[in-house]
């Protein structure tokens, strides 16, 4: 009887053993699938299929959050500081430019150089202008190390583009006549300001005539 019961229980025991092995096998496959999915997610640089421990957290959680890229955070105080720095640089450059202009004005006044004035819409040097340039040329030739800038200016009438061209023609007329008088062309440079730098700002003919000029400036900068 006992022998018969052992024989009948054997298949049941075997079935339980096989069922247990099948469950373990199924669990191993599922675990393997998770690992594979995690590795694929790591290869894509994302968190799909699980986050790998070797992949850094790239969430934008901020400086006080749990992790996150610190380099992507922006500090408002640093932005304000950067803006102030740029503004300070611009102010410093404008200040240096104003200092250079004042220094050139002082040097030009000390040299006794005079302006040449032109008729309306003209770049022809008058007889009075020739006499003035003759005196200017004497000073320039006696100071061969001096560098001068010949500025062309216009009154406010006309377009900015037209007056820039007219101012250049006036400056070149002054430069060319000084060269005819024996001044070295290496000492002279030409620039046109058109109507952008008026000497007089009133809307009258007497004021306009003061702005139509060729102005000699002794350069003090490098």
C-alpha positions, 0 to 999 in steps of 0.5 A: 500500500505504501509503495502504491501511494509513493508511485501515485505521488511521484507525478504530483511532486514532479509537476510542482518541481517543474512549475517552480522551475518555470516560474524562475525561468520566467522571472529571469527573462523579465529581469533580462528584459529590464536590463536590456531596456535600461541599456537601450535607454542609456544608449539614447541618453534618455530615461526610457526603460529605467535610469542607469546609474552611469547616466547623469541627471540632465533635468532642469531642476535648478540650483536648489533641486535634486541634481540638474545641470548647474551650468544651465542655471542663470543667476539674475545678479550675474546677468545684471552684473554683465549688463553693467559691465558692458555699459561701463565699457561703453561709457568709458569708450565715450569718455575717452573719445570726448577727452581726445576731441578736447585735446585736439581742440586745444592743440589746434587752437594753440597752433593758430589754425583757422577754418576755411568757409565755403559758399552754399552747395560748393567746395570751391576755395575762395580767395580768402580761404586760400590766404588762410590756408597759406598761413596754415601751411606755414605752421604745418611745414614748420612742424613736420612731425604733426599729423592733421585731420582735415574735416569737411562740414556742411549746414543742415539743409539737404540729406545726410548722404548728400552732405557726407559727399559734399563734406568729403569734397570740401575736405579734399579741396583743402587737403589738395591745396595744402599739398600744392603749398608744399605740405607733405600729404603724409601729414594729412588725412581726410574725413567728412562729417556732413551735417552731423557736427554743426558749429552753430545750431541756429536756423539762420543763414549766418549760422549756416555759413559757419557750418559750411567749413573745412576744419583742420585738427591737430591729431593727438592720439596714435 
